């Protein structure tokens, strides 16, 4: 049970689901029983000729009009109550911004803390502002019965509360391109003390990343979902041995041969279609929102993958 003075998203959705499921189950059983009864009772071998002369029954017609109408209105009423809970954020909720891009999630907290996972305190409502950098994504938390579209240029949000510690799946529920199936992360529900420690000791958004953070940054931005580190084929070219390699690229429709260097890596991060390596599809989104030090960190990381 929720000790706080609000209804959680799961508590709002589950009764509605069970009510609709129960109503459908009763209708299924009733219709099935009636169908089997009629098949056996009025089978041609038992009743070769119709015996009833009735051409209508006003009370029967009233029943099958009134009962379905009441059932639909009840479904609407409970569904509407649940919807209001999903759109009414409790006071004092933790503010987090979820940024979706092909094909990764980044979560930002007050003070500049960022993470590829969504860390939340147990028992405290969390309001998540939903932002997309490219196409339509879906913010889907099955454990908390939350699913909202993340649409470019549209203000949207979702909220939930984790009632116990644990790790919960977070999916993208809208097909968003080749790497859609890999756009998975988790919600990490921590005790209030553990969450405060995590929030306080993490690097701030204004701090310059250290060299060893390059791989972490590549993971946060979704680079590793398309570019392998071991030479295996992927949606994009592997990072292994990429630096200094001779590559054929397509520039404004024309092919040319280049040597991969720092400038090429920077240009490819900011404008991936400028010099597209031959044989790969132009599906990488631009990362123009990256800070200069973040770009440098990614370049330095790629250079170390040999």
BATIZA-976152 format. One record per residue (C-alpha): residue in one letter; x, y, z. Coordinates in pm, 1 decimal. Each point is the difference from the previous one (the first is absolute). Layout:
N
['a'; [X; Y; Z]]
...
***
This chain:
306
['x'; [0.0; 0.0; 0.0]]
['x'; [106.1; 357.9; -64.0]]
['x'; [57.5; 185.6; 328.9]]
['x'; [-2.4; 341.2; -170.2]]
['x'; [-303.9; 216.3; -55.3]]
['x'; [-31.3; -73.1; -371.8]]
['x'; [-88.6; -285.4; -232.0]]
['x'; [288.5; -147.7; -197.6]]
['x'; [-25.8; -63.2; -372.3]]
['x'; [-8.6; -377.1; 55.8]]
['x'; [-278.3; 36.0; 258.6]]
['x'; [-199.5; 208.2; -249.6]]
['x'; [43.0; -230.2; -299.8]]
['x'; [-21.6; -349.2; 150.2]]
['x'; [-363.8; 22.2; 124.2]]
['x'; [-111.8; 135.1; -338.2]]
['x'; [176.5; -283.9; -179.4]]
['x'; [-149.3; -261.5; 232.4]]
['x'; [-348.7; 148.5; -37.5]]
['x'; [15.0; -3.8; -380.5]]
['x'; [161.2; -344.3; -1.5]]
['x'; [-264.3; -133.1; 238.1]]
['x'; [-286.2; 147.4; -206.8]]
['x'; [143.9; -150.8; -318.2]]
['x'; [44.1; -337.0; 172.4]]
['x'; [-362.5; -1.8; 121.6]]
['x'; [-122.6; 90.0; -350.0]]
['x'; [219.4; -267.0; -157.4]]
['x'; [-127.3; -269.7; 235.3]]
['x'; [-361.6; 114.7; -33.5]]
['x'; [7.7; 10.9; -379.7]]
['x'; [182.4; -334.1; -18.6]]
['x'; [-248.2; -172.2; 232.1]]
['x'; [-295.5; 147.8; -191.0]]
['x'; [149.9; -104.9; -334.1]]
['x'; [67.9; -358.4; 110.7]]
['x'; [-348.1; -23.3; 157.1]]
['x'; [-168.6; 120.8; -317.8]]
['x'; [205.3; -234.5; -218.3]]
['x'; [-98.3; -303.0; 211.1]]
['x'; [-357.9; 101.6; 75.7]]
['x'; [-98.4; 114.5; -347.7]]
['x'; [209.0; -237.1; -211.2]]
['x'; [-175.9; -99.0; -322.5]]
['x'; [-26.4; -364.0; 109.3]]
['x'; [-192.5; 107.3; 311.7]]
['x'; [-197.9; 289.6; -139.5]]
['x'; [-30.2; -38.1; -378.5]]
['x'; [-272.6; 265.7; -14.6]]
['x'; [-24.8; 331.3; 190.1]]
['x'; [-264.7; -12.3; 272.7]]
['x'; [4.7; 359.0; 128.8]]
['x'; [-231.6; 254.4; -161.2]]
['x'; [148.7; 300.8; 185.8]]
['x'; [125.6; 278.4; -224.3]]
['x'; [147.0; 219.5; 275.3]]
['x'; [38.2; 66.4; 372.4]]
['x'; [7.3; 358.2; 118.0]]
['x'; [149.8; -84.5; 340.6]]
['x'; [278.3; -205.1; -154.3]]
['x'; [82.6; 289.5; -234.5]]
['x'; [4.1; 243.5; 293.8]]
['x'; [235.0; -227.2; 194.4]]
['x'; [255.3; -38.4; -277.8]]
['x'; [-1.3; 374.8; -62.0]]
['x'; [8.3; 120.8; 360.0]]
['x'; [252.9; -249.3; 141.6]]
['x'; [271.8; 57.7; -266.3]]
['x'; [-54.3; 375.5; 31.1]]
['x'; [46.7; -11.5; 378.0]]
['x'; [305.7; -221.9; -42.4]]
['x'; [162.0; 237.3; -249.4]]
['x'; [-76.5; 301.3; 221.4]]
['x'; [153.9; -179.1; 299.3]]
['x'; [314.2; -77.4; -202.3]]
['x'; [20.0; 364.8; -107.0]]
['x'; [-49.8; 124.4; 357.1]]
['x'; [274.2; -215.8; 152.0]]
['x'; [228.6; 60.6; -296.4]]
['x'; [-45.3; 376.4; 30.4]]
['x'; [75.9; -9.6; 373.8]]
['x'; [317.7; -194.8; -75.1]]
['x'; [99.2; 244.8; -273.3]]
['x'; [-36.9; 294.8; 238.1]]
['x'; [236.8; -171.9; 243.7]]
['x'; [255.0; -52.3; -278.4]]
['x'; [-10.6; 369.9; -92.4]]
['x'; [-10.3; 146.3; 353.1]]
['x'; [348.3; 9.0; 150.6]]
['x'; [13.9; 1.1; 382.1]]
['x'; [157.7; 301.5; 169.2]]
['x'; [369.5; -20.9; 75.4]]
['x'; [82.4; -234.7; -284.0]]
['x'; [363.3; -40.5; -104.7]]
['x'; [62.6; 173.1; -334.8]]
['x'; [190.6; -199.4; -263.5]]
['x'; [39.7; 58.2; -373.2]]
['x'; [12.9; -304.6; -226.3]]
['x'; [166.6; 68.2; -334.7]]
['x'; [-63.0; -262.1; -267.5]]
['x'; [204.2; -33.9; -316.2]]
['x'; [74.1; -280.5; -241.0]]
['x'; [65.1; -224.8; 187.3]]
['x'; [64.1; 91.7; 360.6]]
['x'; [-139.5; 172.6; 306.6]]
['x'; [163.9; 274.1; 205.7]]
['x'; [-144.2; 116.8; 331.9]]
['x'; [83.3; 345.0; 139.8]]
['x'; [-47.7; 117.8; 357.6]]
['x'; [9.3; 339.6; 167.7]]
['x'; [359.7; 108.9; 42.4]]
['x'; [117.3; -159.3; -321.9]]
['x'; [18.6; -367.4; 100.7]]
['x'; [-56.8; -226.6; -301.4]]
['x'; [-25.9; -376.0; -38.6]]
['x'; [-95.5; -261.4; -262.2]]
['x'; [-216.9; -161.7; 268.7]]
['x'; [-288.7; 160.1; 187.0]]
['x'; [87.8; 9.9; 370.8]]
['x'; [-291.3; 75.7; 233.7]]
['x'; [-61.3; -3.1; 376.5]]
['x'; [-244.5; -255.3; 138.2]]
['x'; [-333.6; 141.0; 113.4]]
['x'; [39.8; 339.3; -167.6]]
['x'; [-198.1; 96.1; -313.2]]
['x'; [213.4; 75.1; -303.5]]
['x'; [-108.5; 227.6; -284.5]]
['x'; [182.7; -72.9; -324.6]]
['x'; [2.7; 265.7; -271.4]]
['x'; [15.6; -177.0; -335.6]]
['x'; [221.5; 145.2; -274.4]]
['x'; [88.0; -148.2; -339.2]]
['x'; [298.7; 113.9; -203.9]]
['x'; [-104.4; -168.3; -325.6]]
['x'; [-304.5; -224.6; -56.9]]
['x'; [-298.0; -125.0; 200.5]]
['x'; [97.7; -227.1; 288.2]]
['x'; [-203.5; -163.0; 277.0]]
['x'; [67.9; 22.8; 375.4]]
['x'; [-124.6; -337.3; 127.6]]
['x'; [27.7; -123.3; 359.8]]
['x'; [-200.3; -323.8; 27.0]]
['x'; [60.0; -37.1; 374.7]]
['x'; [-160.8; 340.8; 65.1]]
['x'; [-269.4; -24.2; -271.8]]
['x'; [136.1; 308.9; -176.9]]
['x'; [28.8; 51.7; -375.8]]
['x'; [22.2; 342.0; -165.4]]
['x'; [111.5; 106.7; -345.5]]
['x'; [314.4; 212.5; -26.5]]
['x'; [-64.4; 231.0; -295.2]]
['x'; [250.1; 254.2; -140.5]]
['x'; [-109.3; 356.9; 80.0]]
['x'; [-285.9; -113.3; 226.4]]
['x'; [-12.3; 59.4; 375.8]]
['x'; [-90.9; -324.4; 170.9]]
['x'; [61.0; -164.0; 333.5]]
['x'; [-61.7; -310.5; 206.0]]
['x'; [18.7; -72.3; 370.6]]
['x'; [26.8; -303.7; 222.3]]
['x'; [118.8; -109.7; 342.4]]
['x'; [211.7; -303.2; 84.0]]
['x'; [-140.2; -158.9; 316.4]]
['x'; [296.0; -232.5; 60.6]]
['x'; [367.7; -15.8; -95.4]]
['x'; [97.4; -184.9; -313.0]]
['x'; [84.5; 18.5; -368.5]]
['x'; [-286.7; 45.6; -246.2]]
['x'; [5.3; -18.0; -380.6]]
['x'; [-47.1; 314.3; -208.3]]
['x'; [-75.8; -51.1; -370.0]]
['x'; [-59.6; 210.0; -309.1]]
['x'; [-349.6; -102.1; -110.9]]
['x'; [0.9; 171.8; -341.5]]
['x'; [197.2; -139.4; -292.8]]
['x'; [269.3; 263.2; -50.5]]
['x'; [238.2; -155.9; -249.1]]
['x'; [252.0; -277.4; -40.0]]
['x'; [125.0; 4.9; 359.1]]
['x'; [-345.6; 19.6; 160.4]]
['x'; [24.9; -339.8; 170.1]]
['x'; [320.9; 105.6; 175.7]]
['x'; [-151.2; 317.6; 145.8]]
['x'; [-36.0; -153.9; 344.5]]
['x'; [106.9; 125.5; 340.2]]
['x'; [-118.7; -34.9; 359.3]]
['x'; [-151.4; 191.3; 288.8]]
['x'; [215.7; -45.8; 307.9]]
['x'; [-207.6; 55.3; 313.1]]
['x'; [220.6; 81.2; 299.7]]
['x'; [-68.9; 83.0; 361.4]]
['x'; [-16.1; 372.7; 75.1]]
['x'; [347.7; -4.0; 154.6]]
['x'; [157.9; -194.9; -288.7]]
['x'; [-163.2; 229.3; -253.1]]
['x'; [129.2; 314.6; 170.0]]
['x'; [349.0; -148.0; 8.3]]
['x'; [-18.7; -89.3; -368.4]]
['x'; [-132.0; 345.1; -89.8]]
['x'; [263.1; 180.9; 207.5]]
['x'; [308.2; -197.4; -99.3]]
['x'; [-67.5; -18.9; -371.6]]
['x'; [177.2; 237.6; -240.9]]
['x'; [-194.1; 316.6; -81.4]]
['x'; [-101.2; 91.5; -350.6]]
['x'; [236.4; 300.1; -5.4]]
['x'; [308.3; -201.0; 96.9]]
['x'; [240.8; -98.0; -269.4]]
['x'; [2.7; -374.3; -52.5]]
['x'; [320.2; -187.2; 73.2]]
['x'; [158.8; -211.0; -278.0]]
['x'; [-116.7; -325.6; 157.7]]
['x'; [-358.6; 122.1; -27.7]]
['x'; [6.5; -19.8; -379.6]]
['x'; [-144.5; -348.8; -12.3]]
['x'; [-269.0; 95.5; 252.3]]
['x'; [-95.1; 300.7; -212.5]]
['x'; [-15.5; -219.8; -312.0]]
['x'; [-238.0; -229.0; 185.1]]
['x'; [-217.9; 286.5; 122.2]]
['x'; [-33.9; 146.3; -349.0]]
['x'; [-85.7; -335.9; -157.3]]
['x'; [317.8; -25.9; -208.9]]
['x'; [70.7; -355.7; 111.9]]
['x'; [-340.8; -115.7; -117.6]]
['x'; [111.3; 43.4; -362.1]]
['x'; [382.7; -3.9; 10.3]]
['x'; [170.4; -311.0; 134.3]]
['x'; [329.6; 0.9; 188.9]]
['x'; [120.4; -344.5; -110.3]]
['x'; [-16.1; 32.5; -378.1]]
['x'; [-332.8; -178.7; -37.9]]
['x'; [-238.9; 143.5; -263.0]]
['x'; [-275.5; 232.3; 113.1]]
['x'; [-231.4; 275.8; -115.2]]
['x'; [303.1; 231.2; -14.3]]
['x'; [371.3; -60.6; -55.2]]
['x'; [185.7; -160.4; 289.1]]
['x'; [213.3; 223.7; 219.5]]
['x'; [272.5; -263.8; 10.8]]
['x'; [299.6; 125.4; -199.8]]
['x'; [-204.9; 280.1; -154.8]]
['x'; [251.1; 274.2; 78.7]]
['x'; [260.5; 28.9; -276.7]]
['x'; [-178.3; -241.3; -232.7]]
['x'; [-45.3; 77.0; -369.5]]
['x'; [-369.9; 17.5; -80.7]]
['x'; [-212.9; 68.4; -304.7]]
['x'; [-262.2; 257.1; 86.2]]
['x'; [-289.9; 156.1; -186.7]]
['x'; [9.9; 380.3; 1.8]]
['x'; [-291.0; 179.3; -170.2]]
['x'; [-65.3; -306.7; -211.7]]
['x'; [362.0; -46.8; -111.7]]
['x'; [239.9; -264.6; 128.9]]
['x'; [344.6; 87.8; 126.8]]
['x'; [269.7; -164.8; 209.1]]
['x'; [105.1; 150.8; 334.5]]
['x'; [205.3; -87.9; 306.4]]
['x'; [-200.6; 6.8; 320.1]]
['x'; [140.9; 268.1; 230.0]]
['x'; [-114.5; 222.4; 285.0]]
['x'; [-170.1; 250.4; -229.9]]
['x'; [-192.1; -274.3; -179.3]]
['x'; [-123.0; -145.9; 329.7]]
['x'; [-112.8; 340.6; 126.5]]
['x'; [-176.7; 74.3; -327.7]]
['x'; [-171.0; -340.2; -2.4]]
['x'; [-133.1; 50.0; 352.4]]
['x'; [-146.6; 343.6; -72.5]]
['x'; [-109.3; -66.9; -361.2]]
['x'; [-1.1; -376.9; -69.9]]
['x'; [-116.1; 40.3; -361.0]]
['x'; [286.9; 229.9; -102.1]]
['x'; [241.6; -284.7; -79.4]]
['x'; [-191.4; -325.5; 21.9]]
['x'; [211.9; -315.1; -5.6]]
['x'; [-93.0; -201.2; -307.1]]
['x'; [-222.7; -298.7; 67.3]]
['x'; [-189.7; 147.2; 296.2]]
['x'; [-344.8; 155.8; 6.2]]
['x'; [-38.8; 373.4; 85.9]]
['x'; [-195.2; -67.5; 318.1]]
['x'; [224.1; 145.0; 270.5]]
['x'; [-158.8; 305.5; 164.9]]
['x'; [213.9; 316.0; 39.3]]
['x'; [137.7; 74.0; 346.2]]
['x'; [26.7; 377.0; -34.5]]
['x'; [-117.0; 43.2; 359.9]]
['x'; [319.6; -151.0; 139.6]]
['x'; [240.0; 231.5; 178.6]]
['x'; [348.8; 44.4; -141.7]]
['x'; [160.9; -191.7; 285.4]]
['x'; [-245.7; -286.7; -48.9]]
['x'; [87.4; -17.8; -369.3]]
['x'; [368.4; -7.3; 88.9]]
['x'; [-61.9; -277.4; 249.9]]
['x'; [-175.7; -210.6; -262.3]]
['x'; [280.4; 60.4; -249.8]]
['x'; [264.7; -97.9; 255.9]]
['x'; [-195.9; -311.7; 91.5]]
['x'; [-35.8; -111.1; -362.8]]
['x'; [373.7; 49.9; -50.7]]
['x'; [73.3; -244.1; 284.0]]
['x'; [-210.1; -285.1; -146.1]]
['x'; [259.2; -211.5; -183.5]]
***
